């Protein structure tokens, strides 16, 4: 797990152990459900979708075109299944 995911996990545990919600009635502090992917999965996604090449050669490309390229790219099947399981679909 990377630093950001580990940090969110640490914050969640710290908040639970601190009893902050009991110390301040009416105030709820929480870390939202979070899904993080590893760098290797991100690299696989970028390589399989040829997005590294697109991103590195996107001079003059507007934000909408970049957004569409990323949104139309397919995640690895295993990752899609993991996300579905996580989200309860």
Backbone bond lengths (Angstrom), bond angles and torsions (degrees), N, CA, C in turn:
res aa  C-N    CA-C-N  psi(-1)  N-CA   C-N-CA  omega(-1)  CA-C   N-CA-C  phi
1 X - - - 1.446 - - 1.528 107.71 -
2 X 1.295 115.82 138.56 1.454 120.75 -179.61 1.523 112.62 -79.47
3 X 1.306 114.80 177.67 1.456 121.34 -175.85 1.516 114.63 -62.38
4 X 1.325 117.67 -41.34 1.469 119.61 -178.67 1.528 110.63 -67.28
5 X 1.324 117.04 -46.38 1.464 120.55 178.19 1.517 111.62 -62.67
6 X 1.321 116.42 -41.94 1.464 120.83 178.46 1.526 110.27 -63.83
7 X 1.320 116.65 -39.30 1.464 121.05 179.29 1.519 112.04 -64.25
8 X 1.334 116.70 -40.98 1.468 120.34 177.50 1.525 110.94 -65.51
9 X 1.321 116.43 -41.01 1.459 120.49 177.33 1.523 111.44 -63.20
10 X 1.325 115.90 -42.50 1.465 121.00 178.52 1.529 110.47 -62.60
11 X 1.318 116.67 -43.57 1.465 120.91 -179.71 1.529 110.58 -63.03
12 X 1.327 116.70 -41.60 1.463 121.02 178.33 1.533 110.62 -59.78
13 X 1.321 116.35 -49.07 1.476 120.43 179.86 1.524 110.94 -62.86
14 X 1.321 117.09 -42.96 1.459 121.35 -179.03 1.521 111.17 -61.82
15 X 1.322 117.05 -43.89 1.464 120.66 179.00 1.529 111.39 -63.50
16 X 1.326 116.36 -41.86 1.466 119.57 179.70 1.529 111.23 -64.71
17 X 1.327 115.72 -44.65 1.470 120.06 -177.01 1.523 112.76 -71.96
18 X 1.315 117.51 -26.65 1.466 120.60 -175.98 1.527 113.08 -76.01
19 X 1.328 116.54 -21.76 1.456 119.89 -176.48 1.519 112.70 69.14
20 X 1.317 117.50 24.38 1.457 122.23 -175.87 1.533 111.77 -56.33
21 X 1.318 117.38 -34.95 1.468 119.90 -179.28 1.526 111.70 -68.57
22 X 1.322 117.25 -27.61 1.471 120.66 177.19 1.530 110.84 -81.62
23 X 1.315 116.59 -30.73 1.466 120.97 -178.73 1.524 111.81 -71.43
24 X 1.318 115.77 -26.85 1.464 121.03 -177.43 1.529 109.34 -127.07
25 X 1.330 116.82 80.86 1.472 120.07 -178.80 1.532 110.87 -55.36
26 X 1.307 114.78 138.52 1.463 119.92 179.32 1.517 113.51 87.35
27 X 1.333 116.74 -7.71 1.463 120.54 178.54 1.527 107.39 -113.85
28 X 1.296 115.89 128.16 1.463 119.95 179.06 1.522 108.70 -118.13
29 X 1.302 115.62 117.02 1.461 121.50 177.39 1.519 106.92 -110.63
30 X 1.323 116.41 126.05 1.463 118.97 -179.08 1.516 110.51 -151.20
31 X 1.305 114.88 161.65 1.460 122.20 173.72 1.528 105.97 -100.69
32 X 1.325 118.45 124.03 1.468 119.48 -177.99 1.530 111.34 -66.17
33 X 1.341 115.81 157.48 1.455 120.18 174.33 1.518 108.06 -52.79
34 X 1.302 115.54 135.24 1.460 120.76 -174.41 1.514 109.99 -136.58
35 X 1.300 115.83 141.30 1.454 122.07 175.21 1.527 106.73 -122.44
36 X 1.304 116.01 127.70 1.464 120.65 178.39 1.519 108.70 -121.79
37 X 1.313 116.23 141.39 1.459 120.07 174.96 1.519 108.55 -107.38
38 X 1.299 115.37 152.97 1.460 119.96 -178.85 1.531 110.23 -77.11
39 X 1.302 114.89 162.66 1.464 120.64 177.89 1.520 110.29 -61.04
40 X 1.332 117.22 -37.60 1.469 119.79 -179.38 1.531 111.16 -64.62
41 X 1.328 117.81 -37.44 1.472 120.99 177.16 1.525 109.49 -68.25
42 X 1.325 116.98 -41.66 1.465 120.40 177.47 1.528 110.32 -61.38
43 X 1.341 116.61 -44.57 1.470 120.37 178.52 1.529 111.32 -60.88
44 X 1.333 115.96 -42.85 1.473 120.15 178.29 1.528 110.49 -60.78
45 X 1.329 116.14 -45.10 1.464 121.48 177.59 1.530 110.69 -58.98
46 X 1.310 116.70 -47.80 1.467 121.11 -178.49 1.532 111.56 -63.90
47 X 1.335 116.17 -43.41 1.468 120.22 -178.19 1.523 111.60 -69.55
48 X 1.338 117.02 -48.79 1.466 120.32 -177.88 1.522 112.16 -62.46
49 X 1.304 116.92 -30.77 1.471 121.55 -178.93 1.518 112.51 -94.48
50 X 1.320 115.93 1.13 1.471 122.61 -178.65 1.524 111.79 56.13
51 X 1.326 114.82 36.23 1.462 119.63 -178.32 1.522 113.10 -83.26
52 X 1.331 117.46 -25.19 1.466 118.42 175.47 1.526 109.22 -60.46
53 X 1.320 115.16 -49.20 1.466 119.89 179.49 1.524 110.68 -59.96
54 X 1.323 116.21 -44.81 1.467 120.77 179.63 1.527 110.57 -61.35
55 X 1.330 116.31 -47.65 1.464 120.60 -177.00 1.524 111.41 -65.18
56 X 1.318 116.60 -40.66 1.462 120.04 -177.49 1.525 112.39 -73.78
57 X 1.317 116.79 -23.27 1.466 121.06 -178.73 1.522 111.97 -112.77
58 X 1.322 116.65 29.33 1.470 119.52 -174.22 1.522 113.14 -98.15
59 X 1.316 117.16 23.46 1.464 118.89 178.24 1.524 108.68 -61.05
60 X 1.296 115.43 130.81 1.453 120.39 -179.01 1.516 113.59 85.88
61 X 1.323 115.97 -3.89 1.461 120.54 178.33 1.522 108.29 -86.59
62 X 1.306 116.75 135.39 1.462 118.71 -178.47 1.536 110.82 -82.03
63 X 1.305 115.63 165.29 1.458 121.62 -177.09 1.524 112.06 -58.73
64 X 1.324 117.49 -37.42 1.463 121.18 -178.85 1.528 111.01 -62.13
65 X 1.324 117.51 -40.75 1.464 121.15 179.24 1.528 110.67 -65.90
66 X 1.320 116.94 -40.25 1.460 121.15 178.86 1.526 109.68 -65.88
67 X 1.333 116.62 -44.56 1.462 121.45 178.23 1.522 110.46 -58.63
68 X 1.317 117.29 -46.25 1.460 121.20 -179.43 1.515 111.83 -63.36
69 X 1.331 117.07 -39.36 1.468 120.44 178.93 1.519 110.60 -61.73
70 X 1.332 117.08 -44.01 1.466 120.38 -179.58 1.524 111.46 -70.01
71 X 1.321 117.37 -41.21 1.465 119.99 -178.45 1.527 112.59 -70.14
72 X 1.312 117.77 -27.58 1.463 120.11 179.77 1.526 112.29 -86.69
73 X 1.313 117.97 -10.80 1.467 121.43 178.74 1.524 109.62 -72.52
74 X 1.320 115.38 148.23 1.464 120.86 -176.50 1.526 110.42 -98.05
75 X 1.329 114.61 132.28 1.460 120.47 174.19 1.526 109.18 -74.17
76 X 1.336 117.49 153.64 1.471 118.66 173.63 1.537 109.65 -56.50
77 X 1.327 117.07 142.02 1.466 122.61 -175.68 1.523 112.17 -53.97
78 X 1.328 117.33 -43.33 1.462 120.25 -179.46 1.529 110.59 -60.35
79 X 1.320 117.32 -39.28 1.462 121.29 179.90 1.531 109.82 -67.15
80 X 1.323 117.32 -41.65 1.465 120.08 176.92 1.526 110.55 -58.33
81 X 1.332 116.50 -43.56 1.473 120.43 179.78 1.524 110.71 -65.54
82 X 1.325 116.99 -40.18 1.466 120.42 178.16 1.527 111.15 -63.30
83 X 1.312 116.98 -41.17 1.472 121.18 179.17 1.528 109.94 -65.68
84 X 1.329 116.38 -42.44 1.461 119.53 177.87 1.520 110.76 -61.08
85 X 1.333 116.99 -42.92 1.473 120.72 178.72 1.518 110.84 -64.09
86 X 1.318 117.21 -41.48 1.456 122.15 -179.64 1.524 110.91 -63.95
87 X 1.325 115.78 -42.53 1.460 120.10 -175.03 1.529 112.57 -85.42
88 X 1.330 116.87 -6.82 1.464 120.25 178.16 1.513 114.11 77.41
89 X 1.321 117.52 22.41 1.485 120.34 179.31 1.508 111.09 -77.09
